Amino acid sequence: MAGYDPLVLTKLVERKVVDVRDGVQLRRYFRFRVDRWYGGIVTGDVVGCNLRCGFCWAWRFTWTGYERGIMLSPEDAWNRMVRLAKRRRVKQARVSGGEPTIGFDHLVRLVELAVEDGFGFVLETNGILIGANREYAKKLASFAGAGIEVRVSLKGTSPQEFTQLTKAVESAWYLQLRALEFLIEEGLKPCDEVYAAVMLSFSGEKGLTRIKRVLSQIHPDLAKCIDPEYVILYPHVKEILKRSRLKPLIAYRPDEVPPELV
């Protein structure tokens, strides 16, 4: 699948994981959970992604498995999330697993529901659809000051590294950067409301220096608040690394993840 276009793949995946019923956009979820990240957060894990990262922890639901899980409206998904959040006493929410911006109307309504209930919302995204659709950035920026964080996860520190890790066309890496540009230009505050997470397991110090320089050209603060990502060696992640023939320079066992990365 070398050299695929994530925008084309989006349309193929969307047919499997997004539906519309009575004018409401539904999205396929495979689980709901509360986890330790961000100091405690309720999470809805969605099926389907427009990248094929060779280190993905959720690859069984992003590369394949489109028939798994259940189609839910934003209201049904949020009801499940808020009930779980109240039991575990957390006040932050996110969508993870697959790419949340596939089925964008569903996502926006979910954020609205979270904000109405007084929750902070962390959007974990690869940014490709935001970089390709400035209107997405404008809509997300309408939640500025309401507790939204948009975490754009860059897959590598260069277009060449991006293709090595995802097998997608190099040009899609620049859409990730454009997403950061659009979100800031539309009004989200760098570091507080929008920031870059960067997969650094395959990069080394030169890669980190390179991406800091790139991010500082978008906004000087972005280079100061990079959220580093590293491979966590769950058994199924080891499997996909082997299939993808990727060897991380830095990786952690699940029981040895440094506290600063949680």
One Martini backbone bead per residue (centre of mass of N, CA, C, O) as a GRO file, in nm:
protein
  262
    1MET     BB    1   0.053   0.066   0.012
    2ALA     BB    2   0.236   0.249  -0.122
    3GLY     BB    3   0.148   0.580  -0.170
    4TYR     BB    4  -0.097   0.667  -0.035
    5ASP     BB    5  -0.401   0.855   0.005
    6PRO     BB    6  -0.564   0.972   0.281
    7LEU     BB    7  -0.810   1.105   0.133
    8VAL     BB    8  -0.900   0.850  -0.011
    9LEU     BB    9  -0.916   0.663   0.236
   10THR     BB   10  -1.136   0.814   0.385
   11LYS     BB   11  -1.371   0.741   0.191
   12LEU     BB   12  -1.354   0.434   0.237
   13VAL     BB   13  -1.387   0.432   0.549
   14GLU     BB   14  -1.649   0.598   0.582
   15ARG     BB   15  -1.845   0.376   0.471
   16LYS     BB   16  -1.792   0.192   0.742
   17VAL     BB   17  -1.802   0.428   1.003
   18VAL     BB   18  -2.037   0.595   0.863
   19ASP     BB   19  -2.363   0.743   0.930
   20VAL     BB   20  -2.711   0.826   0.835
   21ARG     BB   21  -2.987   0.916   1.063
   22ASP     BB   22  -3.215   1.141   1.061
   23GLY     BB   23  -2.967   1.360   1.019
   24VAL     BB   24  -2.757   1.176   1.179
   25GLN     BB   25  -2.429   1.127   1.271
   26LEU     BB   26  -2.257   0.828   1.271
   27ARG     BB   27  -2.032   0.626   1.481
   28ARG     BB   28  -1.781   0.392   1.523
   29TYR     BB   29  -1.742   0.187   1.814
   30PHE     BB   30  -1.535  -0.031   2.045
   31ARG     BB   31  -1.505   0.165   2.310
   32PHE     BB   32  -1.507   0.237   2.671
   33ARG     BB   33  -1.302   0.456   2.889
   34VAL     BB   34  -1.070   0.488   3.161
   35ASP     BB   35  -0.768   0.679   3.186
   36ARG     BB   36  -0.445   0.816   3.277
   37TRP     BB   37  -0.440   1.020   3.084
   38TYR     BB   38  -0.434   1.352   3.172
   39GLY     BB   39  -0.512   1.255   3.477
   40GLY     BB   40  -0.780   1.161   3.352
   41ILE     BB   41  -0.995   0.993   3.107
   42VAL     BB   42  -1.253   0.981   2.889
   43THR     BB   43  -1.310   0.720   2.630
   44GLY     BB   44  -1.365   0.701   2.277
   45ASP     BB   45  -1.330   0.432   2.057
   46VAL     BB   46  -1.262   0.431   1.720
   47VAL     BB   47  -1.322   0.331   1.394
   48GLY     BB   48  -1.088   0.420   1.189
   49CYS     BB   49  -0.845   0.527   0.936
   50ASN     BB   50  -0.608   0.734   0.719
   51LEU     BB   51  -0.384   0.550   0.840
   52ARG     BB   52  -0.071   0.318   0.844
   53CYS     BB   53   0.076   0.271   1.112
   54GLY     BB   54   0.355   0.063   1.214
   55PHE     BB   55   0.275   0.137   1.552
   56CYS     BB   56  -0.015   0.080   1.610
   57TRP     BB   57  -0.230   0.003   1.881
   58ALA     BB   58  -0.517   0.006   1.682
   59TRP     BB   59  -0.497  -0.171   1.411
   60ARG     BB   60  -0.750  -0.368   1.437
   61PHE     BB   61  -0.940  -0.081   1.399
   62THR     BB   62  -0.785   0.066   1.138
   63TRP     BB   63  -0.712  -0.148   0.919
   64THR     BB   64  -0.944  -0.313   1.043
   65GLY     BB   65  -1.254  -0.403   1.181
   66TYR     BB   66  -1.523  -0.244   1.070
   67GLU     BB   67  -1.749  -0.445   1.201
   68ARG     BB   68  -1.693  -0.348   1.467
   69GLY     BB   69  -1.901  -0.264   1.695
   70ILE     BB   70  -2.088   0.060   1.712
   71MET     BB   71  -2.337   0.262   1.614
   72LEU     BB   72  -2.341   0.616   1.703
   73SER     BB   73  -2.452   0.877   1.837
   74PRO     BB   74  -2.354   1.146   2.005
   75GLU     BB   75  -2.551   1.103   2.242
   76ASP     BB   76  -2.487   0.805   2.299
   77ALA     BB   77  -2.185   0.837   2.342
   78TRP     BB   78  -2.200   1.048   2.570
   79ASN     BB   79  -2.363   0.887   2.774
   80ARG     BB   80  -2.142   0.674   2.816
   81MET     BB   81  -1.917   0.869   2.902
   82VAL     BB   82  -2.053   1.022   3.144
   83ARG     BB   83  -2.112   0.780   3.322
   84LEU     BB   84  -1.816   0.693   3.351
   85ALA     BB   85  -1.702   0.960   3.458
   86LYS     BB   86  -1.871   0.976   3.721
   87ARG     BB   87  -1.768   0.712   3.847
   88ARG     BB   88  -1.447   0.822   3.811
   89ARG     BB   89  -1.408   1.131   3.843
   90VAL     BB   90  -1.403   1.285   3.557
   91LYS     BB   91  -1.343   1.603   3.332
   92GLN     BB   92  -1.248   1.440   3.073
   93ALA     BB   93  -1.238   1.413   2.707
   94ARG     BB   94  -1.220   1.163   2.433
   95VAL     BB   95  -1.099   1.062   2.111
   96SER     BB   96  -0.986   0.743   1.994
   97GLY     BB   97  -0.783   0.520   1.799
   98GLY     BB   98  -0.888   0.658   1.564
   99GLU     BB   99  -1.011   0.904   1.346
  100PRO     BB  100  -1.220   1.165   1.452
  101THR     BB  101  -1.262   1.338   1.169
  102ILE     BB  102  -1.423   1.106   1.091
  103GLY     BB  103  -1.707   1.242   1.114
  104PHE     BB  104  -1.732   1.558   1.190
  105ASP     BB  105  -2.020   1.616   1.291
  106HIS     BB  106  -2.007   1.423   1.525
  107LEU     BB  107  -1.773   1.554   1.674
  108VAL     BB  108  -1.893   1.835   1.721
  109ARG     BB  109  -2.132   1.736   1.892
  110LEU     BB  110  -1.962   1.606   2.113
  111VAL     BB  111  -1.826   1.863   2.207
  112GLU     BB  112  -2.079   2.016   2.281
  113LEU     BB  113  -2.170   1.819   2.505
  114ALA     BB  114  -1.920   1.845   2.682
  115VAL     BB  115  -1.932   2.151   2.729
  116GLU     BB  116  -2.221   2.159   2.850
  117ASP     BB  117  -2.104   1.959   3.097
  118GLY     BB  118  -1.802   2.071   3.175
  119PHE     BB  119  -1.591   1.956   2.975
  120GLY     BB  120  -1.304   1.858   2.869
  121PHE     BB  121  -1.146   1.847   2.531
  122VAL     BB  122  -0.956   1.596   2.356
  123LEU     BB  123  -0.809   1.615   2.037
  124GLU     BB  124  -0.700   1.336   1.861
  125THR     BB  125  -0.493   1.404   1.572
  126ASN     BB  126  -0.343   1.407   1.246
  127GLY     BB  127  -0.475   1.664   1.068
  128ILE     BB  128  -0.543   1.611   0.766
  129LEU     BB  129  -0.840   1.720   0.741
  130ILE     BB  130  -0.776   2.002   0.847
  131GLY     BB  131  -0.559   2.072   0.627
  132ALA     BB  132  -0.792   2.025   0.392
  133ASN     BB  133  -1.007   2.191   0.602
  134ARG     BB  134  -1.058   2.494   0.725
  135GLU     BB  135  -1.346   2.462   0.845
  136TYR     BB  136  -1.260   2.276   1.070
  137ALA     BB  137  -1.090   2.483   1.224
  138LYS     BB  138  -1.314   2.687   1.269
  139LYS     BB  139  -1.502   2.503   1.433
  140LEU     BB  140  -1.300   2.436   1.661
  141ALA     BB  141  -1.245   2.743   1.735
  142SER     BB  142  -1.537   2.790   1.859
  143PHE     BB  143  -1.413   2.648   2.142
  144ALA     BB  144  -1.273   2.872   2.250
  145GLY     BB  145  -1.255   2.876   2.605
  146ALA     BB  146  -1.412   2.569   2.658
  147GLY     BB  147  -1.176   2.323   2.679
  148ILE     BB  148  -1.006   2.284   2.429
  149GLU     BB  149  -0.791   2.030   2.271
  150VAL     BB  150  -0.545   2.014   2.006
  151ARG     BB  151  -0.379   1.710   1.908
  152VAL     BB  152  -0.119   1.695   1.684
  153SER     BB  153  -0.005   1.398   1.529
  154LEU     BB  154   0.312   1.349   1.430
  155LYS     BB  155   0.458   1.134   1.174
  156GLY     BB  156   0.724   1.264   1.227
  157THR     BB  157   1.007   1.496   1.120
  158SER     BB  158   0.939   1.415   0.816
  159PRO     BB  159   0.837   1.315   0.511
  160GLN     BB  160   1.014   1.061   0.504
  161GLU     BB  161   0.933   0.949   0.782
  162PHE     BB  162   0.633   0.936   0.732
  163THR     BB  163   0.650   0.720   0.507
  164GLN     BB  164   0.796   0.505   0.670
  165LEU     BB  165   0.554   0.483   0.894
  166THR     BB  166   0.282   0.488   0.678
  167LYS     BB  167   0.306   0.475   0.344
  168ALA     BB  168   0.256   0.754   0.262
  169VAL     BB  169   0.247   1.037   0.123
  170GLU     BB  170   0.443   1.309   0.180
  171SER     BB  171   0.228   1.543   0.151
  172ALA     BB  172   0.063   1.473   0.416
  173TRP     BB  173   0.253   1.602   0.625
  174TYR     BB  174   0.174   1.901   0.552
  175LEU     BB  175  -0.119   1.882   0.658
  176GLN     BB  176  -0.040   1.875   0.954
  177LEU     BB  177   0.084   2.158   0.958
  178ARG     BB  178  -0.164   2.311   0.850
  179ALA     BB  179  -0.343   2.256   1.090
  180LEU     BB  180  -0.188   2.434   1.285
  181GLU     BB  181  -0.218   2.694   1.130
  182PHE     BB  182  -0.529   2.710   1.118
  183LEU     BB  183  -0.591   2.694   1.424
  184ILE     BB  184  -0.439   2.954   1.495
  185GLU     BB  185  -0.571   3.151   1.291
  186GLU     BB  186  -0.870   3.085   1.419
  187GLY     BB  187  -0.785   3.104   1.765
  188LEU     BB  188  -0.596   2.910   1.886
  189LYS     BB  189  -0.383   2.843   2.148
  190PRO     BB  190  -0.075   2.795   2.188
  191CYS     BB  191  -0.048   2.503   2.400
  192ASP     BB  192  -0.339   2.532   2.527
  193GLU     BB  193  -0.522   2.443   2.242
  194VAL     BB  194  -0.256   2.389   2.061
  195TYR     BB  195  -0.056   2.101   1.956
  196ALA     BB  196   0.231   1.895   1.930
  197ALA     BB  197   0.272   1.566   1.850
  198VAL     BB  198   0.565   1.338   1.851
  199MET     BB  199   0.710   1.082   1.690
  200LEU     BB  200   1.039   0.964   1.839
  201SER     BB  201   1.133   0.656   1.810
  202PHE     BB  202   1.275   0.721   1.496
  203SER     BB  203   1.469   0.999   1.516
  204GLY     BB  204   1.625   1.146   1.719
  205GLU     BB  205   1.792   1.441   1.770
  206LYS     BB  206   1.772   1.551   1.481
  207GLY     BB  207   1.465   1.532   1.461
  208LEU     BB  208   1.395   1.720   1.695
  209THR     BB  209   1.537   1.968   1.583
  210ARG     BB  210   1.379   1.982   1.318
  211ILE     BB  211   1.084   2.011   1.435
  212LYS     BB  212   1.134   2.268   1.593
  213ARG     BB  213   1.193   2.443   1.347
  214VAL     BB  214   0.924   2.401   1.203
  215LEU     BB  215   0.731   2.497   1.434
  216SER     BB  216   0.854   2.788   1.472
  217GLN     BB  217   0.744   2.883   1.186
  218ILE     BB  218   0.447   2.880   1.277
  219HIS     BB  219   0.520   2.900   1.601
  220PRO     BB  220   0.728   2.965   1.861
  221ASP     BB  221   0.569   2.791   2.084
  222LEU     BB  222   0.553   2.499   1.962
  223ALA     BB  223   0.856   2.413   2.036
  224LYS     BB  224   0.787   2.424   2.366
  225CYS     BB  225   0.514   2.197   2.346
  226ILE     BB  226   0.597   1.916   2.299
  227ASP     BB  227   0.450   1.593   2.262
  228PRO     BB  228   0.586   1.307   2.332
  229GLU     BB  229   0.620   1.003   2.139
  230TYR     BB  230   0.607   0.648   2.219
  231VAL     BB  231   0.654   0.331   2.205
  232ILE     BB  232   0.440   0.068   2.314
  233LEU     BB  233   0.503  -0.282   2.403
  234TYR     BB  234   0.273  -0.433   2.306
  235PRO     BB  235   0.204  -0.725   2.163
  236HIS     BB  236   0.050  -0.595   1.909
  237VAL     BB  237   0.285  -0.398   1.847
  238LYS     BB  238   0.504  -0.600   1.787
  239GLU     BB  239   0.356  -0.721   1.547
  240ILE     BB  240   0.341  -0.461   1.365
  241LEU     BB  241   0.643  -0.403   1.357
  242LYS     BB  242   0.721  -0.663   1.215
  243ARG     BB  243   0.545  -0.625   0.963
  244SER     BB  244   0.677  -0.323   0.906
  245ARG     BB  245   0.985  -0.310   0.970
  246LEU     BB  246   1.019  -0.174   1.259
  247LYS     BB  247   1.280   0.008   1.459
  248PRO     BB  248   1.303   0.137   1.750
  249LEU     BB  249   1.506   0.342   1.944
  250ILE     BB  250   1.250   0.402   2.128
  251ALA     BB  251   1.100   0.209   2.399
  252TYR     BB  252   0.817   0.077   2.597
  253ARG     BB  253   0.697  -0.073   2.844
  254PRO     BB  254   0.404  -0.059   3.011
  255ASP     BB  255   0.570  -0.058   3.307
  256GLU     BB  256   0.792   0.196   3.195
  257VAL     BB  257   0.646   0.453   3.175
  258PRO     BB  258   0.699   0.763   3.211
  259PRO     BB  259   0.532   1.000   3.393
  260GLU     BB  260   0.570   1.240   3.178
  261LEU     BB  261   0.391   1.066   2.951
  262VAL     BB  262   0.094   1.065   3.107
   0.00000   0.00000   0.00000
